[in-house]
Amino acid sequence: MEYLKNHKKVEYIIMFMNKTLRKHIVETDKQAKSRFEILMKQMLEKNPIDEELKNTNPLEWTGLMNNYRHCAEEIIFKELIYC
């Protein structure tokens, strides 16, 4: 919503006036969550992180998972939000 309000003001106003803003935001959120799950699964299939690493070096495991998460979020922002 903030992105629409600050960068796509006309679209924001139109959706607000037509009372479709909330529906748009909810739908975008659902798409983003679904896309996030797909991207994380794909990244872990291509570059698996050993679950044993979670036990032996939890900081490295967390760093790798955070990196995947940030990459997935960036893709989602470019595909769904900033388009």
C-alpha angles and dihedrals in degrees: 000000000000091000091052092046094050103033108021101035096159093053090046092052093046092051091044092051093045090047091236097114096094092046090050092050094047092048092048090050091052091049092048093051092048092047090047092056091048094048094048091050092049093048092049091048093051096041108020120200112218111241088216087067087064089063099037101039111011094172093057091045091051091048093052093047091048090051091053090046093051091048091051092048092050091052091049092050091052094045102040111016110032097038 
